[in-house]
Amino acid sequence: MDLAEMIARGEGETLEFKQKTTHVHRISRTLASLANTRGGHVLVGVDDAGRVVGVRDAEEELFVLRNAAAHHIEPPLTDLRFREVEADGRTVLVVTVPESIAKPHRAQVAPGDWRGYVRVRDQSVQTSRLTEQVLERQAPPTEPIFERVPLNRHELAAIEYAKTHPRLTLPQFMKLVNFGKRRAYQMLIKLVLHGYLRYHDKEKEPYYTI
């Protein structure tokens, strides 16, 4: 896929635009979240609106990216790929982040403060303890990642809802299937543990995503 096609897709779970790598801790969070999810690309020199602004110094950007991957992500990301693309007389740095086989990765957000992140839509979202436990169970992408189990119609309804909405909360699922809190919660956790949903509890109300 060429640069124009990538930009036309817009930011999402596997694509992030960065005007420049202004802060090593911020880019570390982005790189870790992609590696912890499905991999993807970072386009450095493209602003949030999808405009090609270019990078002033590609070597300086590469230095920040390599430093972030090696020293501000644990375990380090060693398989990033970089290429420079010319567009409209400007240079864009395309960073390819493969899905990792060593999940979960944590990014250093401040001295002594390391946190895990995953991609949710076009955002890097901090992981919960349960999400990290699920990531640790994942095998390399070439192998089955989770033990898939048969699902009933209520569980399928949860997945369909999560596919068409930004997030699914426990009260929303209770209303959707007309279940009590305990039964609905057990069903959602089952879907998380078997890889159908992701669980996030760093905001005021915990929620689930695909």
N, C-alpha and C positions, 0 to 999 in steps of 0.2 A: 504494500500500500504506500503510495507516495505521500509527500507532506500535505499537499492540498486536500487529498481525500481524508487524511487523519484530522486536519483542522475542521473540515466540513462536518465530521461526526460530532464534534463538540466534546467537552469534558465529560467523563463518566467513570465507571468503575475501573477501566483499564487505561485511561488517558487523562493526563494532567498538563495544563498550560502553566508555564512560569516565565514571567518577563525577564527575570534574572534570579540567580541563586544568591539572594541577599544575606541569608543567615544559614549557617551550617546546621543548626538544630532544626530549622523548618524543613529543609530539604531532606534531612535524615528521616523525619517523620513521614514524608511522602514516599521515599524509597522503601522504607520498612513496610508501610501499609500495602504497597503494591506487591512486594515479595511475599507478604503474609496472605494475600488474597489470590488473585488469578494472574499476577504479573501485569505488565503493560508498558506504557511509554510515558516519558516526561519530555515535553517540547520546551526547551529553554530558548527564549527569544520570541515567544508568542504570548500576548497579554490575555487577560481573562475574557475579552470580547472576541478572541480568535484572530486578532490582527498581528501580522508579522512585524515585530519591532526590531528583531535581530539582537545579537549580543555584541557588546563592545570588544571583548577579549575572550575568544573561545578557550584559550589556554588557561586563563584565570578561572573560568567556569568549570573546566575539567578538573582543575586542582581542587576546587571546593567540593565537587561531586565525589571525586576519589577519596578525599579526606573524610567526607561524611560516611561513605560506604565502609571504609577501613577502620575508622577510629570512633565513630559516633553511632554505630549500629552494632548490636551484639546478638548473635554472632555476626561477624562482618559479612557484607555482601561482596563476593569475589568474582561474580560472573556478569557484572553489568557490561553492556556494550554501548559504544558511543560512535556517532557519525555526524559529520557536519554537512548541512544541506543549504544550498544557496537559493533564496527566494526573494524576488523583487530587489535584487542587489544587496540583500542582507543575509547574514549567516544565522541559521537556526541549528541548535544542537539537539539531536534526537538521542535520548537516553532510553535504552531498552532494559527493562527490569524483568528477568524471568521469574516465574512462580518458584518459590524456594522449596527445596527438599529438607531444609533445616529449620522449619518453623517451630516456635514463634520467634521472630526477631523483635528486639526492643530498640527504640531510638532514644538517644540522650537528649532530653529537652532542657536540661540545666545541669550544672555540675553535680554529680552524684544522683541524678534523677533520671532513671531509665524507664520508659513506658512502651507498651505494645500498641500497635495501631493496625486496623484493617480498613479496606475501602468499602464505603457504603455510598452507592451512587457516585457522586463526584467529590466526596469528602473523605478525609482521613480521620477515622473515628477511633478513639481510645478503646482498647479491648477491656473486657471484664476478665475475672479469674476463670470463669467457665469457658469463655471464648478461647482463652489461651490453652486450657486443658483440651479442648476440641482440636485446636491447631497442632498440639503435640501428638495427637493420635494419627495425624495425617501421614500417609505414605507418599513417596515420590509421585509426581503427576502421571507417570507412565503406568502406575498401578492403581487398582481401585482404592479410592481415598477413604471411603466409609463403608461399613456394612449396611447395605440398603435393605430395608425391611418392607413388607407389604403395608400399605397405608389404607385406613378406612376413609369414609367420605368426609368425616369431620377434619381429619388430618389433611386431606387433599384440599379442603376448603381453606385451611390456614395458609397453605402454600400458594393457592391461587390468589388469595387476598394480598399476601406479601409481594406477589409478582406485579400487582397492579396499584399498589400503594407504597409510599415511601417507607412506612413502618407499620408493624402490627403490635399492639399492646395487649396485655392480658385482658383488660376490660373489653376491648374491641372483640377479642376472640370469644370471650364468655357470651357476649351479646350475639355474635355470629352463629354460634352453635347451640346457644341456650343451655350452657353447662354451668355448674357451680365453679367457684374459684379453684378449689383443690384439683378437681378432675381436669379442668382446662389447663392449669399450670403443668400438671404431669404430662399432658399430651404435648404441650409446647416444648418441654424439656426433652421429651423423647425425640422430637423432630430435630432439636439442636444436636443431641448426642449422636444421631445417625446422619448428620450432615445436610439435612434439608433446610434448616434455618440457622441463622446466626443470632446470638444473644448479646445485647448491649445493656450495661447497667451503670454507665457513667453519667447519665443525665438524671433529672428529677424523677422521671418515670421510666423504668426499664422497658425495652422494646425489642422486637425481632425483625430481621430482614432476611431476604434470600441470600 
